[in-house]
Structures are given as structure tokens and as C-alpha cells.
Amino acid sequence: MGNLNNLLFINDFHEVLLESIYTVRVREAMFANPLTIAPDDTMLKAKTRMKEQGMSGIPVVMKTRLVGVLSINDILECLEHGSLDDPVSKYMSRDVVLLEEDMPISFAINYFNKYSFRRFPVINKNKELTGIITARDLTAAMLKNINFQLQKYDKLNMRLGDPEEFLPEAELFRQFIVHKYDFENAGKVTSEIKKILKEKRYPQSIIRRISIAAYELEINLVVHSNGGLLIFQILPDSLMLISRDKGPGIPDLQKALTDGFSTASEWIRSQGFGAGMGLPNVKRVSNDFQISSDNTGTEVKITINKIGNEDESK
């Protein structure tokens, strides 16, 4: 029994860790209102300011706009080949890798793995500098959120779903947990469902339709929800998908079912998501489509018939 409890705790902690990675925003981890330097300031002023503050890099800002970053290496370059009376603009790096404050910290984690920089400037949707984030800031924010999540974590009755969803006549039942802003794994659930149907030699027309529905529902969970479940069942006469999330709900279902309507933010669109075709596409390929939503969450349930009208795309 002790081993089982330990295993449950490990699984719970794993979910809490993932929840933190994909729900904590960069703005919650960054150091706000950082010290800056202007492009017309001298390198001597920049060197003095960086030394006094123990900084290895300093953002270069014109008014509120970030125009570059000055590093220790730039200071060394100036000392070797120039004069400390030179303007900062002569040595600063203009090709700056940025984070946006609305991004989940999973983006910041990827940036620290991908680049050798020790800190990244953070901007808002107006391209204004609002903060700086370091690896230490990331760790502190993660630990704080994990501690908070563990204190209130109750799984929200979502791990096993409702008993009525385990239909006794189902040939196969699969349940997948999908996390908010987990762009790195977006589409993997769909690939697993597609693999199952290929192994069972379903017609390509059926696989195509279920794949479209599964992908759109999976992406909606990643982009628009606080995370949830995607449930797949093979029934005697049909295939069923159920998507259930933990909120925040859809304010206007009619608009959400309209082609091209989207509430996705600019940075989500920059990732190639949020075109506003998700739910309309799901409805279009389904034989039966049901949706309900309030501030506690959204549920979408669809079926696709195994026989008849296989090539329709309503």
C-alpha cells in the first residue's frame, strides 16, 4: 500500500510540475522594471552601471522600446578596440532574442536550453521592455507555484472521468491528459489515435476525419483551455471523441463555431495556432456534434460513423 501511495504521489507531482511549466507566465517569473541604458549613453556609463549592479548584460532602451542589449563581451571589445567615450549604440547587439510576458515559462526553459545567454529581455504586446528573466528567476517561480499547486491539488475529478463514459460496448477506450500551452507535444495525442486506427485497418476516409477532429480538439485544449482530457472510444457503429477542459469556458458559443473567429493572442498566432477554424472543422467532419460550456469548463462530444457517408465533410 505504501508503494502505491508513493506512486500516486509521484504521478501527482509530475502533473503539478507540468501544470507549472505550462501555466506560469513569464511575467510571474521575471524581474520587473530592470536597470537600462540608452543608446546615446557612453560605454563608460554602461560599464560603471553594470559593475555597480553586478550585471553581465544590460538592456538598451530608447524611451520604452528595447533597441539592443549590451554585454560584458561588448565592454571588452570597446576596451580593446575603442574608447569608453563611444556611444553604447556602437557596440550593442541589435539582434536580440526576446520573450513576451504572456508566454508560459516553458518557452523560457526552451530558450535557456537553446541559447547560451544567461538572461533574456521580456517585452509586452506593445513591444515595450517590461522585465528581465534569468534561470534563477525561473527556478524561484517554479518552486513557488509547485508548492501552491501541491497544497490545493485534487485532480478536479478529471483523471478517470465519469463512469458513464466507460461504455461497456466499447471495443477500445483511451484517455489522454493534455496540458495548457504544451506546444512541444501538441499533436501527439492525435498521432496516437491515428496509429491505433491504422493498425486496425480502418478506411483512410475515416482516419482522416477522426484525425482532423482529434487534432483540432487537442489544439483547443493546448491553446484556449487550462488543460484537460481527450477521450477516444471505438464503439460498435462509430468512433467517439470527448474533449473536456478545466475552464475558463467559451463566452459565446455561436461565435466560436464561426469560421475564422479566434481569441488567440499574437504570440500564439506566431506559433502557427489560433486561426479560428478549430470547432467549425470538428463540427464539419462529425456525424454528431455536441458542445456545452460555462466558466468551469467546456465539453465537446462527437461521433463519426464507421459506415455510410464516409467521405462527407459537412
C-alpha positions as CSV (number, residue, x, y, z in Angstrom):
1,M,0.0,0.0,0.0
2,G,2.9,2.3,0.8
3,N,4.4,1.8,-2.6
4,L,1.1,2.5,-4.2
5,N,0.7,5.8,-2.3
6,N,4.3,6.7,-3.3
7,L,3.5,6.0,-6.9
8,L,0.3,8.1,-6.7
9,F,2.2,11.0,-5.2
10,I,4.9,10.8,-7.9
11,N,2.2,10.9,-10.6
12,D,0.5,13.8,-8.9
13,F,3.8,15.7,-8.5
14,H,4.5,15.0,-12.2
15,E,1.2,16.5,-13.1
16,V,1.8,19.5,-10.8
17,L,5.2,20.1,-12.4
18,L,3.8,20.0,-15.9
19,E,1.0,22.3,-14.8
20,S,3.5,24.8,-13.5
21,I,5.6,24.7,-16.7
22,Y,2.6,25.4,-18.9
23,T,0.5,27.7,-16.8
24,V,3.0,30.0,-15.1
25,R,3.6,33.1,-17.3
26,V,6.9,34.7,-17.9
27,R,5.7,37.9,-16.2
28,E,5.3,36.0,-13.0
29,A,8.9,34.9,-13.0
30,M,10.7,37.9,-14.5
31,F,12.5,40.8,-12.6
32,A,10.3,43.8,-13.5
33,N,11.5,47.3,-14.4
34,P,15.1,46.3,-14.9
35,L,18.0,48.8,-15.0
36,T,18.6,50.0,-18.5
37,I,20.9,52.2,-20.6
38,A,20.2,54.5,-23.5
39,P,21.9,54.0,-26.9
40,D,23.4,57.5,-26.7
41,D,25.0,56.9,-23.3
42,T,28.7,56.3,-23.2
43,M,30.3,53.0,-22.7
44,L,31.9,54.3,-19.5
45,K,28.4,54.9,-18.1
46,A,27.3,51.4,-19.1
47,K,30.4,49.8,-17.7
48,T,30.0,51.6,-14.4
49,R,26.4,50.8,-14.1
50,M,26.9,47.1,-14.9
51,K,29.8,46.9,-12.4
52,E,27.8,48.5,-9.6
53,Q,24.8,46.2,-10.1
54,G,26.9,43.1,-10.8
55,M,25.3,42.7,-14.3
56,S,26.6,40.7,-17.1
57,G,24.3,42.4,-19.6
58,I,22.1,45.4,-19.7
59,P,19.1,46.2,-22.0
60,V,19.5,49.3,-24.2
61,V,16.2,51.2,-24.4
62,M,15.1,54.3,-26.3
63,K,12.2,55.7,-24.4
64,T,10.3,52.5,-23.6
65,R,11.4,50.5,-26.7
66,L,14.1,47.9,-26.5
67,V,16.7,48.5,-29.2
68,G,19.5,46.3,-28.2
69,V,21.5,44.6,-25.4
70,L,25.0,45.4,-24.2
71,S,27.1,42.5,-22.7
72,I,30.4,42.1,-20.9
73,N,31.9,41.0,-24.2
74,D,30.8,44.3,-25.8
75,I,32.6,46.2,-22.9
76,L,35.7,44.1,-23.6
77,E,35.5,44.9,-27.3
78,C,35.3,48.6,-26.5
79,L,38.3,48.5,-24.2
80,E,40.4,46.7,-26.8
81,H,39.4,48.5,-30.0
82,G,37.7,51.7,-29.0
83,S,37.1,54.3,-26.3
84,L,34.8,54.3,-23.3
85,D,33.6,57.7,-24.5
86,D,32.0,55.9,-27.5
87,P,28.2,55.6,-27.5
88,V,26.6,52.3,-26.5
89,S,24.9,52.1,-29.9
90,K,28.3,51.4,-31.5
91,Y,28.8,48.1,-29.6
92,M,25.4,46.9,-28.6
93,S,23.8,43.8,-30.1
94,R,20.7,44.7,-32.1
95,D,19.7,41.1,-33.0
96,V,18.1,40.4,-29.6
97,V,16.3,37.1,-28.6
98,L,13.2,38.2,-26.7
99,L,10.5,36.6,-24.6
100,E,6.9,38.0,-24.3
101,E,5.5,38.4,-20.8
102,D,2.3,36.4,-21.7
103,M,4.3,33.4,-22.8
104,P,4.3,30.3,-20.5
105,I,7.7,29.7,-18.8
106,S,8.1,26.6,-20.9
107,F,9.2,29.0,-23.7
108,A,11.8,30.5,-21.3
109,I,13.1,27.0,-20.4
110,N,13.5,26.1,-24.1
111,Y,15.3,29.4,-24.7
112,F,17.8,28.7,-21.9
113,N,18.4,25.3,-23.4
114,K,18.7,26.6,-26.9
115,Y,20.9,29.7,-26.4
116,S,23.9,30.4,-24.3
117,F,22.6,33.7,-22.9
118,R,22.2,34.0,-19.1
119,R,19.2,36.3,-19.3
120,F,16.5,37.4,-21.7
121,P,14.7,40.7,-22.1
122,V,10.9,40.5,-21.7
123,I,8.5,42.7,-23.7
124,N,4.8,43.3,-23.6
125,K,2.4,43.2,-26.5
126,N,3.3,46.8,-27.4
127,K,7.0,45.8,-27.7
128,E,7.9,47.7,-24.6
129,L,10.6,46.3,-22.2
130,T,8.9,45.2,-19.0
131,G,11.5,42.9,-17.4
132,I,14.4,40.6,-17.5
133,I,14.4,36.9,-16.7
134,T,17.2,34.7,-15.6
135,A,17.5,30.9,-14.9
136,R,17.4,31.7,-11.1
137,D,14.1,33.7,-11.7
138,L,12.7,30.6,-13.4
139,T,13.6,28.3,-10.6
140,A,12.1,30.5,-7.9
141,A,8.8,31.0,-9.8
142,M,8.5,27.2,-10.5
143,L,9.2,26.3,-6.8
144,K,6.7,28.8,-5.6
145,N,4.0,27.6,-8.0
146,I,4.6,23.9,-7.3
147,N,4.3,24.5,-3.6
148,F,1.0,26.3,-4.2
149,Q,-0.3,23.7,-6.6
150,L,0.5,20.8,-4.2
151,Q,-1.4,22.4,-1.4
152,K,-4.6,22.6,-3.4
153,Y,-4.2,19.7,-5.9
154,D,-7.3,17.5,-6.0
155,K,-7.2,16.4,-9.7
156,L,-10.5,18.1,-10.2
157,N,-12.2,14.7,-10.7
158,M,-10.6,14.5,-14.1
159,R,-8.2,11.6,-14.1
160,L,-10.8,8.8,-14.6
161,G,-13.7,10.8,-15.9
162,D,-17.3,10.0,-15.3
163,P,-18.2,6.3,-15.1
164,E,-20.8,6.7,-17.9
165,E,-18.0,7.4,-20.3
166,F,-16.6,3.9,-20.0
167,L,-19.2,2.5,-22.3
168,P,-19.4,-1.3,-21.9
169,E,-19.8,-1.9,-25.6
170,A,-16.6,0.0,-26.4
171,E,-14.0,-2.1,-28.2
172,L,-11.3,0.3,-27.1
173,F,-11.1,3.2,-24.6
174,R,-8.2,5.6,-24.4
175,Q,-7.9,8.7,-22.2
176,F,-5.2,11.4,-22.7
177,I,-4.2,14.3,-20.4
178,V,-3.5,17.5,-22.4
179,H,-1.7,20.5,-20.8
180,K,-2.2,24.1,-21.4
181,Y,0.5,25.7,-23.7
182,D,2.2,22.4,-24.2
183,F,3.1,23.3,-27.8
184,E,6.0,21.0,-27.9
185,N,3.7,17.9,-27.6
186,A,0.7,19.3,-29.4
187,G,-0.5,16.8,-31.9
188,K,1.0,13.7,-30.2
189,V,-2.4,12.5,-28.9
190,T,-3.8,12.8,-32.5
191,S,-0.9,10.8,-33.8
192,E,-1.5,8.0,-31.2
193,I,-5.2,7.8,-32.2
194,K,-4.3,7.7,-35.9
195,K,-1.8,5.0,-35.2
196,I,-4.4,2.9,-33.5
197,L,-6.9,3.2,-36.4
198,K,-4.2,2.4,-38.9
199,E,-3.2,-0.8,-37.0
200,K,-6.9,-1.8,-37.0
201,R,-7.0,-1.1,-40.8
202,Y,-9.8,1.5,-40.8
203,P,-10.5,3.2,-44.1
204,Q,-8.4,6.2,-44.9
205,S,-11.5,8.4,-45.1
206,I,-12.5,7.5,-41.5
207,I,-8.9,8.0,-40.3
208,R,-8.8,11.4,-42.0
209,R,-12.0,12.7,-40.4
210,I,-11.1,11.4,-36.9
211,S,-7.6,12.9,-37.2
212,I,-9.0,16.3,-38.1
213,A,-11.4,16.3,-35.2
214,A,-8.8,15.0,-32.7
215,Y,-6.2,17.5,-33.8
216,E,-8.5,20.5,-33.5
217,L,-9.8,19.4,-30.1
218,E,-6.3,18.7,-28.9
219,I,-5.0,22.1,-30.1
220,N,-8.0,23.8,-28.5
221,L,-7.1,22.3,-25.2
222,V,-3.5,23.5,-25.5
223,V,-4.3,27.0,-26.7
224,H,-7.6,28.0,-25.2
225,S,-8.1,26.0,-22.0
226,N,-6.5,25.5,-18.7
227,G,-5.8,21.9,-19.7
228,G,-8.0,18.8,-19.7
229,L,-8.7,15.4,-21.2
230,L,-9.2,14.0,-24.7
231,I,-11.1,10.7,-24.6
232,F,-11.3,8.3,-27.5
233,Q,-13.5,5.3,-27.8
234,I,-14.2,2.8,-30.6
235,L,-17.9,1.8,-30.5
236,P,-19.7,-0.9,-32.5
237,D,-21.0,1.6,-35.1
238,S,-19.0,4.7,-34.6
239,L,-15.9,6.4,-33.2
240,M,-16.3,8.8,-30.3
241,L,-14.2,11.7,-29.1
242,I,-14.8,13.7,-25.9
243,S,-12.8,16.8,-25.0
244,R,-13.2,18.2,-21.5
245,D,-11.3,21.0,-20.0
246,K,-11.0,22.9,-16.7
247,G,-12.1,26.3,-18.0
248,P,-12.2,29.2,-18.5
249,G,-15.2,28.4,-20.7
250,I,-16.4,29.9,-24.0
251,P,-18.2,33.2,-23.6
252,D,-20.0,33.0,-27.0
253,L,-20.5,29.5,-28.4
254,Q,-22.1,30.9,-31.6
255,K,-19.1,33.0,-32.4
256,A,-16.7,30.1,-31.5
257,L,-18.5,28.0,-34.1
258,T,-18.0,30.6,-36.8
259,D,-15.2,30.1,-39.4
260,G,-12.2,32.4,-38.7
261,F,-13.3,33.6,-35.2
262,S,-10.4,33.4,-32.7
263,T,-9.4,34.8,-29.4
264,A,-5.8,33.6,-29.7
265,S,-3.2,36.2,-28.7
266,E,-0.5,37.4,-31.0
267,W,2.3,35.2,-29.7
268,I,0.0,32.1,-30.0
269,R,-0.6,33.0,-33.6
270,S,3.1,33.4,-34.1
271,Q,3.4,29.7,-33.2
272,G,1.1,28.8,-36.1
273,F,-2.1,28.3,-34.0
274,G,-5.3,30.2,-33.4
275,A,-6.6,30.5,-36.9
276,G,-10.2,30.2,-35.7
277,M,-11.1,27.0,-37.7
278,G,-10.9,24.5,-34.8
279,L,-14.5,23.9,-33.7
280,P,-16.0,24.6,-37.1
281,N,-13.7,21.9,-38.6
282,V,-14.7,19.5,-35.8
283,K,-18.4,20.0,-36.4
284,R,-17.9,19.7,-40.2
285,V,-16.3,16.2,-40.0
286,S,-18.7,14.9,-37.3
287,N,-21.9,12.9,-37.7
288,D,-23.0,14.1,-34.3
289,F,-21.6,17.2,-32.5
290,Q,-22.5,18.3,-29.0
291,I,-20.9,21.2,-27.1
292,S,-21.5,22.7,-23.7
293,S,-19.6,25.4,-21.9
294,D,-19.5,27.6,-18.8
295,N,-16.9,29.2,-16.6
296,T,-16.0,25.8,-15.0
297,G,-15.1,24.3,-18.4
298,T,-16.1,23.1,-21.9
299,E,-17.1,19.7,-23.1
300,V,-17.2,18.7,-26.7
301,K,-18.6,15.2,-27.7
302,I,-18.6,14.0,-31.2
303,T,-19.2,10.7,-33.1
304,I,-18.1,9.7,-36.6
305,N,-20.0,6.8,-38.1
306,K,-18.0,3.8,-39.2
307,I,-20.1,3.1,-42.3
308,G,-22.1,5.3,-44.7
309,N,-21.2,8.9,-45.7
310,E,-17.5,8.1,-45.1
311,D,-16.3,10.8,-47.4
312,E,-18.6,13.6,-46.4
313,S,-17.1,16.7,-44.9
314,K,-20.2,18.5,-43.8
